[in-house]
């Protein structure tokens, strides 16, 4: 089973769409700092989903804890330059529905 950790408020409902696709979803609470990511299970996760670019610092922390984790940024705003190289996919909710993104995330991990 694919495991995803979501960092951010997820106002678009991507977490629910991922669950509908059979993905095990956990949430990194607060600022998605190292303890929050560890508590959410990032060490064993397949995907980190960042829904708030203000939490971009969670990306290098997650990659440090789990170098193989794929990073999907699903947010309206631009990702800071320091994090762009570590993000596998940067997607705008205005262009792609949560269900489409969830299907792609689930299929890529299969």
Backbone as XML, in Angstrom:
<?xml version="1.0"?>
<chain id="A" units="angstrom">
  <residue number="1" name="UNK">
    <atom name="N" x="0.837" y="-1.183" z="0.000"/>
    <atom name="CA" x="0.000" y="0.000" z="0.000"/>
    <atom name="C" x="0.880" y="1.244" z="0.000"/>
  </residue>
  <residue number="2" name="UNK">
    <atom name="N" x="0.500" y="2.201" z="-0.797"/>
    <atom name="CA" x="1.207" y="3.477" z="-0.863"/>
    <atom name="C" x="0.914" y="4.275" z="0.393"/>
  </residue>
  <residue number="3" name="UNK">
    <atom name="N" x="1.968" y="4.898" z="0.929"/>
    <atom name="CA" x="1.816" y="5.739" z="2.118"/>
    <atom name="C" x="2.194" y="7.160" z="1.774"/>
  </residue>
  <residue number="4" name="UNK">
    <atom name="N" x="1.349" y="8.114" z="2.145"/>
    <atom name="CA" x="1.603" y="9.527" z="1.885"/>
    <atom name="C" x="1.505" y="10.315" z="3.187"/>
  </residue>
  <residue number="5" name="UNK">
    <atom name="N" x="2.376" y="11.301" z="3.306"/>
    <atom name="CA" x="2.313" y="12.253" z="4.405"/>
    <atom name="C" x="1.986" y="13.611" z="3.795"/>
  </residue>
  <residue number="6" name="UNK">
    <atom name="N" x="0.981" y="14.277" z="4.346"/>
    <atom name="CA" x="0.584" y="15.593" z="3.868"/>
    <atom name="C" x="1.062" y="16.645" z="4.850"/>
  </residue>
  <residue number="7" name="UNK">
    <atom name="N" x="1.735" y="17.665" z="4.305"/>
    <atom name="CA" x="2.163" y="18.823" z="5.083"/>
    <atom name="C" x="1.381" y="20.021" z="4.572"/>
  </residue>
  <residue number="8" name="UNK">
    <atom name="N" x="0.525" y="20.569" z="5.411"/>
    <atom name="CA" x="-0.283" y="21.714" z="5.009"/>
    <atom name="C" x="-1.756" y="21.465" z="5.244"/>
  </residue>
  <residue number="9" name="UNK">
    <atom name="N" x="-2.524" y="22.514" z="5.064"/>
    <atom name="CA" x="-3.950" y="22.479" z="5.404"/>
    <atom name="C" x="-4.790" y="21.614" z="4.470"/>
  </residue>
  <residue number="10" name="UNK">
    <atom name="N" x="-4.372" y="21.399" z="3.247"/>
    <atom name="CA" x="-5.094" y="20.556" z="2.294"/>
    <atom name="C" x="-6.521" y="21.046" z="2.071"/>
  </residue>
  <residue number="11" name="UNK">
    <atom name="N" x="-6.663" y="22.320" z="1.775"/>
    <atom name="CA" x="-7.993" y="22.893" z="1.551"/>
    <atom name="C" x="-8.655" y="22.385" z="0.272"/>
  </residue>
  <residue number="12" name="UNK">
    <atom name="N" x="-7.875" y="21.812" z="-0.623"/>
    <atom name="CA" x="-8.424" y="21.308" z="-1.885"/>
    <atom name="C" x="-8.972" y="19.885" z="-1.761"/>
  </residue>
  <residue number="13" name="UNK">
    <atom name="N" x="-8.667" y="19.192" z="-0.650"/>
    <atom name="CA" x="-9.182" y="17.848" z="-0.446"/>
    <atom name="C" x="-8.367" y="16.743" z="-1.091"/>
  </residue>
  <residue number="14" name="UNK">
    <atom name="N" x="-7.072" y="16.990" z="-1.319"/>
    <atom name="CA" x="-6.232" y="15.966" z="-1.923"/>
    <atom name="C" x="-6.096" y="14.745" z="-1.019"/>
  </residue>
  <residue number="15" name="UNK">
    <atom name="N" x="-6.033" y="14.946" z="0.284"/>
    <atom name="CA" x="-5.925" y="13.821" z="1.211"/>
    <atom name="C" x="-7.092" y="12.856" z="1.080"/>
  </residue>
  <residue number="16" name="UNK">
    <atom name="N" x="-8.278" y="13.394" z="0.977"/>
    <atom name="CA" x="-9.471" y="12.551" z="0.805"/>
    <atom name="C" x="-9.423" y="11.822" z="-0.529"/>
  </residue>
  <residue number="17" name="UNK">
    <atom name="N" x="-8.989" y="12.524" z="-1.576"/>
    <atom name="CA" x="-8.883" y="11.901" z="-2.894"/>
    <atom name="C" x="-7.837" y="10.788" z="-2.885"/>
  </residue>
  <residue number="18" name="UNK">
    <atom name="N" x="-6.734" y="10.993" z="-2.173"/>
    <atom name="CA" x="-5.711" y="9.951" z="-2.049"/>
    <atom name="C" x="-6.272" y="8.730" z="-1.328"/>
  </residue>
  <residue number="19" name="UNK">
    <atom name="N" x="-7.009" y="8.970" z="-0.256"/>
    <atom name="CA" x="-7.632" y="7.880" z="0.487"/>
    <atom name="C" x="-8.583" y="7.099" z="-0.415"/>
  </residue>
  <residue number="20" name="UNK">
    <atom name="N" x="-9.344" y="7.804" z="-1.238"/>
    <atom name="CA" x="-10.261" y="7.154" z="-2.177"/>
    <atom name="C" x="-9.522" y="6.268" z="-3.173"/>
  </residue>
  <residue number="21" name="UNK">
    <atom name="N" x="-8.262" y="6.585" z="-3.444"/>
    <atom name="CA" x="-7.435" y="5.796" z="-4.362"/>
    <atom name="C" x="-6.694" y="4.663" z="-3.648"/>
  </residue>
  <residue number="22" name="UNK">
    <atom name="N" x="-6.957" y="4.499" z="-2.350"/>
    <atom name="CA" x="-6.328" y="3.420" z="-1.600"/>
    <atom name="C" x="-4.988" y="3.769" z="-0.981"/>
  </residue>
  <residue number="23" name="UNK">
    <atom name="N" x="-4.654" y="5.046" z="-0.939"/>
    <atom name="CA" x="-3.404" y="5.496" z="-0.336"/>
    <atom name="C" x="-3.616" y="5.697" z="1.158"/>
  </residue>
  <residue number="24" name="UNK">
    <atom name="N" x="-2.673" y="5.227" z="1.955"/>
    <atom name="CA" x="-2.692" y="5.424" z="3.403"/>
    <atom name="C" x="-2.145" y="6.828" z="3.675"/>
  </residue>
  <residue number="25" name="UNK">
    <atom name="N" x="-2.982" y="7.715" z="4.200"/>
    <atom name="CA" x="-2.630" y="9.121" z="4.370"/>
    <atom name="C" x="-2.446" y="9.457" z="5.846"/>
  </residue>
  <residue number="26" name="UNK">
    <atom name="N" x="-1.328" y="10.133" z="6.131"/>
    <atom name="CA" x="-1.072" y="10.681" z="7.466"/>
    <atom name="C" x="-0.790" y="12.166" z="7.285"/>
  </residue>
  <residue number="27" name="UNK">
    <atom name="N" x="-0.916" y="12.910" z="8.361"/>
    <atom name="CA" x="-0.714" y="14.356" z="8.278"/>
    <atom name="C" x="0.370" y="14.795" z="9.256"/>
  </residue>
  <residue number="28" name="UNK">
    <atom name="N" x="1.295" y="15.592" z="8.734"/>
    <atom name="CA" x="2.320" y="16.205" z="9.575"/>
    <atom name="C" x="1.709" y="17.484" z="10.134"/>
  </residue>
  <residue number="29" name="UNK">
    <atom name="N" x="1.533" y="17.524" z="11.402"/>
    <atom name="CA" x="0.832" y="18.631" z="12.046"/>
    <atom name="C" x="1.695" y="19.881" z="12.161"/>
  </residue>
  <residue number="30" name="UNK">
    <atom name="N" x="1.036" y="21.000" z="12.387"/>
    <atom name="CA" x="1.722" y="22.265" z="12.639"/>
    <atom name="C" x="2.593" y="22.704" z="11.482"/>
  </residue>
  <residue number="31" name="UNK">
    <atom name="N" x="3.857" y="22.978" z="11.797"/>
    <atom name="CA" x="4.784" y="23.473" z="10.781"/>
    <atom name="C" x="5.471" y="22.353" z="10.026"/>
  </residue>
  <residue number="32" name="UNK">
    <atom name="N" x="5.057" y="21.133" z="10.234"/>
    <atom name="CA" x="5.642" y="19.958" z="9.565"/>
    <atom name="C" x="7.155" y="19.922" z="9.770"/>
  </residue>
  <residue number="33" name="UNK">
    <atom name="N" x="7.558" y="20.178" z="11.005"/>
    <atom name="CA" x="8.979" y="20.111" z="11.338"/>
    <atom name="C" x="9.404" y="18.650" z="11.508"/>
  </residue>
  <residue number="34" name="UNK">
    <atom name="N" x="10.651" y="18.433" z="11.825"/>
    <atom name="CA" x="11.181" y="17.067" z="11.914"/>
    <atom name="C" x="10.355" y="16.166" z="12.838"/>
  </residue>
  <residue number="35" name="UNK">
    <atom name="N" x="10.065" y="16.589" z="14.082"/>
    <atom name="CA" x="9.257" y="15.710" z="14.938"/>
    <atom name="C" x="7.871" y="15.415" z="14.359"/>
  </residue>
  <residue number="36" name="UNK">
    <atom name="N" x="7.243" y="16.414" z="13.744"/>
    <atom name="CA" x="5.907" y="16.197" z="13.167"/>
    <atom name="C" x="5.976" y="15.241" z="11.981"/>
  </residue>
  <residue number="37" name="UNK">
    <atom name="N" x="7.002" y="15.380" z="11.162"/>
    <atom name="CA" x="7.170" y="14.463" z="10.022"/>
    <atom name="C" x="7.438" y="13.046" z="10.508"/>
  </residue>
  <residue number="38" name="UNK">
    <atom name="N" x="8.289" y="12.908" z="11.521"/>
    <atom name="CA" x="8.577" y="11.579" z="12.065"/>
    <atom name="C" x="7.327" y="10.958" z="12.651"/>
  </residue>
  <residue number="39" name="UNK">
    <atom name="N" x="6.553" y="11.748" z="13.388"/>
    <atom name="CA" x="5.322" y="11.238" z="13.995"/>
    <atom name="C" x="4.306" y="10.810" z="12.922"/>
  </residue>
  <residue number="40" name="UNK">
    <atom name="N" x="4.298" y="11.508" z="11.805"/>
    <atom name="CA" x="3.379" y="11.177" z="10.713"/>
    <atom name="C" x="3.847" y="9.963" z="9.911"/>
  </residue>
  <residue number="41" name="UNK">
    <atom name="N" x="5.088" y="9.523" z="10.125"/>
    <atom name="CA" x="5.574" y="8.325" z="9.456"/>
    <atom name="C" x="6.355" y="8.570" z="8.177"/>
  </residue>
  <residue number="42" name="UNK">
    <atom name="N" x="7.009" y="9.714" z="8.065"/>
    <atom name="CA" x="7.735" y="10.026" z="6.838"/>
    <atom name="C" x="8.840" y="9.020" z="6.536"/>
  </residue>
  <residue number="43" name="UNK">
    <atom name="N" x="9.407" y="8.399" z="7.554"/>
    <atom name="CA" x="10.503" y="7.448" z="7.346"/>
    <atom name="C" x="10.057" y="6.281" z="6.469"/>
  </residue>
  <residue number="44" name="UNK">
    <atom name="N" x="8.800" y="5.891" z="6.582"/>
    <atom name="CA" x="8.267" y="4.766" z="5.801"/>
    <atom name="C" x="7.350" y="5.201" z="4.656"/>
  </residue>
  <residue number="45" name="UNK">
    <atom name="N" x="7.220" y="6.503" z="4.446"/>
    <atom name="CA" x="6.287" y="7.003" z="3.429"/>
    <atom name="C" x="6.877" y="6.887" z="2.027"/>
  </residue>
  <residue number="46" name="UNK">
    <atom name="N" x="5.985" y="6.784" z="1.062"/>
    <atom name="CA" x="6.374" y="6.785" z="-0.344"/>
    <atom name="C" x="6.352" y="8.193" z="-0.919"/>
  </residue>
  <residue number="47" name="UNK">
    <atom name="N" x="5.456" y="9.033" z="-0.373"/>
    <atom name="CA" x="5.219" y="10.360" z="-0.934"/>
    <atom name="C" x="5.039" y="11.385" z="0.179"/>
  </residue>
  <residue number="48" name="UNK">
    <atom name="N" x="5.643" y="12.556" z="-0.005"/>
    <atom name="CA" x="5.354" y="13.727" z="0.810"/>
    <atom name="C" x="4.563" y="14.674" z="-0.074"/>
  </residue>
  <residue number="49" name="UNK">
    <atom name="N" x="3.392" y="15.072" z="0.381"/>
    <atom name="CA" x="2.563" y="16.032" z="-0.345"/>
    <atom name="C" x="2.570" y="17.332" z="0.446"/>
  </residue>
  <residue number="50" name="UNK">
    <atom name="N" x="3.042" y="18.394" z="-0.184"/>
    <atom name="CA" x="3.086" y="19.711" z="0.456"/>
    <atom name="C" x="1.981" y="20.556" z="-0.165"/>
  </residue>
  <residue number="51" name="UNK">
    <atom name="N" x="1.039" y="20.999" z="0.663"/>
    <atom name="CA" x="-0.092" y="21.777" z="0.165"/>
    <atom name="C" x="0.006" y="23.248" z="0.539"/>
  </residue>
  <residue number="52" name="UNK">
    <atom name="N" x="1.085" y="23.617" z="1.204"/>
    <atom name="CA" x="1.310" y="25.003" z="1.623"/>
    <atom name="C" x="2.788" y="25.296" z="1.410"/>
  </residue>
  <residue number="53" name="UNK">
    <atom name="N" x="3.123" y="26.163" z="0.448"/>
    <atom name="CA" x="4.532" y="26.429" z="0.152"/>
    <atom name="C" x="5.256" y="27.092" z="1.325"/>
  </residue>
  <residue number="54" name="UNK">
    <atom name="N" x="4.512" y="27.602" z="2.278"/>
    <atom name="CA" x="5.117" y="28.127" z="3.497"/>
    <atom name="C" x="5.786" y="27.030" z="4.323"/>
  </residue>
  <residue number="55" name="UNK">
    <atom name="N" x="5.482" y="25.782" z="4.002"/>
    <atom name="CA" x="6.077" y="24.639" z="4.696"/>
    <atom name="C" x="7.146" y="23.965" z="3.831"/>
  </residue>
  <residue number="56" name="UNK">
    <atom name="N" x="7.723" y="24.710" z="2.906"/>
    <atom name="CA" x="8.724" y="24.167" z="1.986"/>
    <atom name="C" x="9.946" y="23.615" z="2.712"/>
  </residue>
  <residue number="57" name="UNK">
    <atom name="N" x="10.236" y="24.112" z="3.896"/>
    <atom name="CA" x="11.386" y="23.577" z="4.637"/>
    <atom name="C" x="11.166" y="22.129" z="5.053"/>
  </residue>
  <residue number="58" name="UNK">
    <atom name="N" x="9.935" y="21.667" z="5.007"/>
    <atom name="CA" x="9.681" y="20.259" z="5.325"/>
    <atom name="C" x="10.249" y="19.335" z="4.250"/>
  </residue>
  <residue number="59" name="UNK">
    <atom name="N" x="10.468" y="19.848" z="3.054"/>
    <atom name="CA" x="10.951" y="19.006" z="1.959"/>
    <atom name="C" x="12.368" y="18.497" z="2.219"/>
  </residue>
  <residue number="60" name="UNK">
    <atom name="N" x="13.364" y="19.371" z="2.470"/>
    <atom name="CA" x="14.699" y="18.834" z="2.736"/>
    <atom name="C" x="14.758" y="17.990" z="4.013"/>
  </residue>
  <residue number="61" name="UNK">
    <atom name="N" x="13.939" y="18.324" z="4.994"/>
    <atom name="CA" x="13.911" y="17.532" z="6.227"/>
    <atom name="C" x="13.389" y="16.128" z="5.917"/>
  </residue>
  <residue number="62" name="UNK">
    <atom name="N" x="12.314" y="16.043" z="5.147"/>
    <atom name="CA" x="11.756" y="14.739" z="4.767"/>
    <atom name="C" x="12.755" y="13.940" z="3.948"/>
  </residue>
  <residue number="63" name="UNK">
    <atom name="N" x="13.455" y="14.600" z="3.018"/>
    <atom name="CA" x="14.445" y="13.912" z="2.193"/>
    <atom name="C" x="15.626" y="13.429" z="3.038"/>
  </residue>
  <residue number="64" name="UNK">
    <atom name="N" x="15.947" y="14.154" z="4.083"/>
    <atom name="CA" x="17.007" y="13.723" z="4.996"/>
    <atom name="C" x="16.575" y="12.465" z="5.753"/>
  </residue>
  <residue number="65" name="UNK">
    <atom name="N" x="15.328" y="12.421" z="6.172"/>
    <atom name="CA" x="14.805" y="11.280" z="6.914"/>
    <atom name="C" x="14.513" y="10.080" z="6.015"/>
  </residue>
  <residue number="66" name="UNK">
    <atom name="N" x="14.152" y="10.350" z="4.772"/>
    <atom name="CA" x="13.777" y="9.295" z="3.828"/>
    <atom name="C" x="14.213" y="9.736" z="2.426"/>
  </residue>
  <residue number="67" name="UNK">
    <atom name="N" x="15.458" y="9.450" z="2.058"/>
    <atom name="CA" x="15.970" y="9.926" z="0.766"/>
    <atom name="C" x="15.158" y="9.470" z="-0.446"/>
  </residue>
  <residue number="68" name="UNK">
    <atom name="N" x="14.423" y="8.391" z="-0.333"/>
    <atom name="CA" x="13.648" y="7.883" z="-1.454"/>
    <atom name="C" x="12.239" y="8.434" z="-1.569"/>
  </residue>
  <residue number="69" name="UNK">
    <atom name="N" x="11.835" y="9.276" z="-0.638"/>
    <atom name="CA" x="10.468" y="9.794" z="-0.667"/>
    <atom name="C" x="10.281" y="10.703" z="-1.878"/>
  </residue>
  <residue number="70" name="UNK">
    <atom name="N" x="9.164" y="10.521" z="-2.588"/>
    <atom name="CA" x="8.806" y="11.403" z="-3.694"/>
    <atom name="C" x="8.091" y="12.619" z="-3.119"/>
  </residue>
  <residue number="71" name="UNK">
    <atom name="N" x="8.314" y="13.765" z="-3.723"/>
    <atom name="CA" x="7.699" y="14.993" z="-3.228"/>
    <atom name="C" x="6.756" y="15.553" z="-4.286"/>
  </residue>
  <residue number="72" name="UNK">
    <atom name="N" x="5.525" y="15.775" z="-3.864"/>
    <atom name="CA" x="4.520" y="16.401" z="-4.711"/>
    <atom name="C" x="4.077" y="17.680" z="-4.005"/>
  </residue>
  <residue number="73" name="UNK">
    <atom name="N" x="4.212" y="18.788" z="-4.701"/>
    <atom name="CA" x="3.731" y="20.069" z="-4.175"/>
    <atom name="C" x="2.435" y="20.386" z="-4.912"/>
  </residue>
  <residue number="74" name="UNK">
    <atom name="N" x="1.370" y="20.558" z="-4.163"/>
    <atom name="CA" x="0.043" y="20.826" z="-4.718"/>
    <atom name="C" x="-0.463" y="22.101" z="-4.060"/>
  </residue>
  <residue number="75" name="UNK">
    <atom name="N" x="-0.077" y="23.239" z="-4.649"/>
    <atom name="CA" x="-0.365" y="24.519" z="-4.010"/>
    <atom name="C" x="-0.525" y="25.612" z="-5.065"/>
  </residue>
  <residue number="76" name="UNK">
    <atom name="N" x="-1.211" y="26.675" z="-4.671"/>
    <atom name="CA" x="-1.460" y="27.801" z="-5.560"/>
    <atom name="C" x="-0.228" y="28.691" z="-5.733"/>
  </residue>
  <residue number="77" name="UNK">
    <atom name="N" x="0.598" y="28.804" z="-4.740"/>
    <atom name="CA" x="1.727" y="29.722" z="-4.755"/>
    <atom name="C" x="2.991" y="29.061" z="-5.283"/>
  </residue>
  <residue number="78" name="UNK">
    <atom name="N" x="3.989" y="29.870" z="-5.578"/>
    <atom name="CA" x="5.266" y="29.372" z="-6.087"/>
    <atom name="C" x="6.108" y="28.793" z="-4.962"/>
  </residue>
  <residue number="79" name="UNK">
    <atom name="N" x="6.782" y="27.721" z="-5.273"/>
    <atom name="CA" x="7.684" y="27.073" z="-4.321"/>
    <atom name="C" x="8.991" y="27.851" z="-4.288"/>
  </residue>
  <residue number="80" name="UNK">
    <atom name="N" x="9.569" y="28.084" z="-3.106"/>
    <atom name="CA" x="10.858" y="28.773" z="-3.031"/>
    <atom name="C" x="11.940" y="28.006" z="-3.799"/>
  </residue>
  <residue number="81" name="UNK">
    <atom name="N" x="12.879" y="28.740" z="-4.341"/>
    <atom name="CA" x="13.946" y="28.153" z="-5.159"/>
    <atom name="C" x="14.692" y="27.027" z="-4.447"/>
  </residue>
  <residue number="82" name="UNK">
    <atom name="N" x="14.979" y="27.194" z="-3.151"/>
    <atom name="CA" x="15.777" y="26.194" z="-2.441"/>
    <atom name="C" x="15.126" y="24.813" z="-2.436"/>
  </residue>
  <residue number="83" name="UNK">
    <atom name="N" x="13.815" y="24.755" z="-2.613"/>
    <atom name="CA" x="13.108" y="23.477" z="-2.538"/>
    <atom name="C" x="12.744" y="22.905" z="-3.909"/>
  </residue>
  <residue number="84" name="UNK">
    <atom name="N" x="12.829" y="23.700" z="-4.952"/>
    <atom name="CA" x="12.390" y="23.242" z="-6.274"/>
    <atom name="C" x="13.146" y="22.015" z="-6.771"/>
  </residue>
  <residue number="85" name="UNK">
    <atom name="N" x="14.423" y="21.931" z="-6.489"/>
    <atom name="CA" x="15.221" y="20.808" z="-6.969"/>
    <atom name="C" x="14.879" y="19.486" z="-6.308"/>
  </residue>
  <residue number="86" name="UNK">
    <atom name="N" x="14.231" y="19.532" z="-5.153"/>
    <atom name="CA" x="13.880" y="18.313" z="-4.442"/>
    <atom name="C" x="12.431" y="17.900" z="-4.654"/>
  </residue>
  <residue number="87" name="UNK">
    <atom name="N" x="11.668" y="18.748" z="-5.308"/>
    <atom name="CA" x="10.258" y="18.446" z="-5.560"/>
    <atom name="C" x="10.139" y="17.714" z="-6.887"/>
  </residue>
  <residue number="88" name="UNK">
    <atom name="N" x="9.525" y="16.547" z="-6.854"/>
    <atom name="CA" x="9.339" y="15.777" z="-8.072"/>
    <atom name="C" x="8.282" y="16.374" z="-8.977"/>
  </residue>
  <residue number="89" name="UNK">
    <atom name="N" x="7.197" y="16.850" z="-8.381"/>
    <atom name="CA" x="6.092" y="17.433" z="-9.147"/>
    <atom name="C" x="5.590" y="18.664" z="-8.418"/>
  </residue>
  <residue number="90" name="UNK">
    <atom name="N" x="5.414" y="19.732" z="-9.161"/>
    <atom name="CA" x="4.851" y="20.965" z="-8.617"/>
    <atom name="C" x="3.578" y="21.232" z="-9.412"/>
  </residue>
  <residue number="91" name="UNK">
    <atom name="N" x="2.435" y="21.106" z="-8.747"/>
    <atom name="CA" x="1.140" y="21.153" z="-9.416"/>
    <atom name="C" x="0.263" y="22.260" z="-8.846"/>
  </residue>
  <residue number="92" name="UNK">
    <atom name="N" x="-0.478" y="22.910" z="-9.717"/>
    <atom name="CA" x="-1.371" y="23.994" z="-9.330"/>
    <atom name="C" x="-2.808" y="23.465" z="-9.253"/>
  </residue>
  <residue number="93" name="UNK">
    <atom name="N" x="-3.458" y="23.620" z="-8.106"/>
    <atom name="CA" x="-4.849" y="23.162" z="-7.971"/>
    <atom name="C" x="-5.808" y="23.829" z="-8.955"/>
  </residue>
  <residue number="94" name="UNK">
    <atom name="N" x="-5.435" y="24.990" z="-9.493"/>
    <atom name="CA" x="-6.279" y="25.654" z="-10.480"/>
    <atom name="C" x="-6.301" y="24.871" z="-11.797"/>
  </residue>
  <residue number="95" name="UNK">
    <atom name="N" x="-5.259" y="24.073" z="-12.024"/>
    <atom name="CA" x="-5.135" y="23.354" z="-13.286"/>
    <atom name="C" x="-5.497" y="21.878" z="-13.200"/>
  </residue>
  <residue number="96" name="UNK">
    <atom name="N" x="-5.310" y="21.278" z="-12.031"/>
    <atom name="CA" x="-5.531" y="19.834" z="-11.884"/>
    <atom name="C" x="-6.403" y="19.543" z="-10.667"/>
  </residue>
  <residue number="97" name="UNK">
    <atom name="N" x="-7.439" y="18.775" z="-10.887"/>
    <atom name="CA" x="-8.352" y="18.377" z="-9.813"/>
    <atom name="C" x="-7.662" y="17.418" z="-8.845"/>
  </residue>
  <residue number="98" name="UNK">
    <atom name="N" x="-8.054" y="17.432" z="-7.576"/>
    <atom name="CA" x="-7.464" y="16.509" z="-6.598"/>
    <atom name="C" x="-7.587" y="15.043" z="-7.009"/>
  </residue>
  <residue number="99" name="UNK">
    <atom name="N" x="-8.707" y="14.659" z="-7.598"/>
    <atom name="CA" x="-8.896" y="13.258" z="-7.977"/>
    <atom name="C" x="-7.881" y="12.827" z="-9.032"/>
  </residue>
  <residue number="100" name="UNK">
    <atom name="N" x="-7.565" y="13.703" z="-9.976"/>
    <atom name="CA" x="-6.579" y="13.381" z="-11.005"/>
    <atom name="C" x="-5.192" y="13.226" z="-10.391"/>
  </residue>
  <residue number="101" name="UNK">
    <atom name="N" x="-4.821" y="14.161" z="-9.525"/>
    <atom name="CA" x="-3.513" y="14.105" z="-8.868"/>
    <atom name="C" x="-3.408" y="12.848" z="-8.018"/>
  </residue>
  <residue number="102" name="UNK">
    <atom name="N" x="-4.454" y="12.536" z="-7.275"/>
    <atom name="CA" x="-4.454" y="11.339" z="-6.423"/>
    <atom name="C" x="-4.293" y="10.074" z="-7.247"/>
  </residue>
  <residue number="103" name="UNK">
    <atom name="N" x="-4.977" y="10.005" z="-8.363"/>
    <atom name="CA" x="-4.862" y="8.831" z="-9.236"/>
    <atom name="C" x="-3.424" y="8.679" z="-9.744"/>
  </residue>
  <residue number="104" name="UNK">
    <atom name="N" x="-2.815" y="9.775" z="-10.138"/>
    <atom name="CA" x="-1.432" y="9.737" z="-10.634"/>
    <atom name="C" x="-0.451" y="9.338" z="-9.536"/>
  </residue>
  <residue number="105" name="UNK">
    <atom name="N" x="-0.652" y="9.867" z="-8.330"/>
    <atom name="CA" x="0.219" y="9.519" z="-7.206"/>
    <atom name="C" x="0.098" y="8.035" z="-6.893"/>
  </residue>
  <residue number="106" name="UNK">
    <atom name="N" x="-1.115" y="7.525" z="-6.845"/>
    <atom name="CA" x="-1.350" y="6.112" z="-6.545"/>
    <atom name="C" x="-0.763" y="5.222" z="-7.630"/>
  </residue>
  <residue number="107" name="UNK">
    <atom name="N" x="-0.957" y="5.592" z="-8.903"/>
    <atom name="CA" x="-0.440" y="4.799" z="-10.012"/>
    <atom name="C" x="1.083" y="4.795" z="-10.048"/>
  </residue>
  <residue number="108" name="UNK">
    <atom name="N" x="1.698" y="5.924" z="-9.748"/>
    <atom name="CA" x="3.158" y="6.027" z="-9.786"/>
    <atom name="C" x="3.818" y="5.160" z="-8.723"/>
  </residue>
  <residue number="109" name="UNK">
    <atom name="N" x="3.126" y="4.964" z="-7.625"/>
    <atom name="CA" x="3.690" y="4.169" z="-6.535"/>
    <atom name="C" x="3.438" y="2.684" z="-6.709"/>
  </residue>
  <residue number="110" name="UNK">
    <atom name="N" x="2.536" y="2.333" z="-7.594"/>
    <atom name="CA" x="2.181" y="0.920" z="-7.781"/>
    <atom name="C" x="3.247" y="0.153" z="-8.540"/>
  </residue>
</chain>
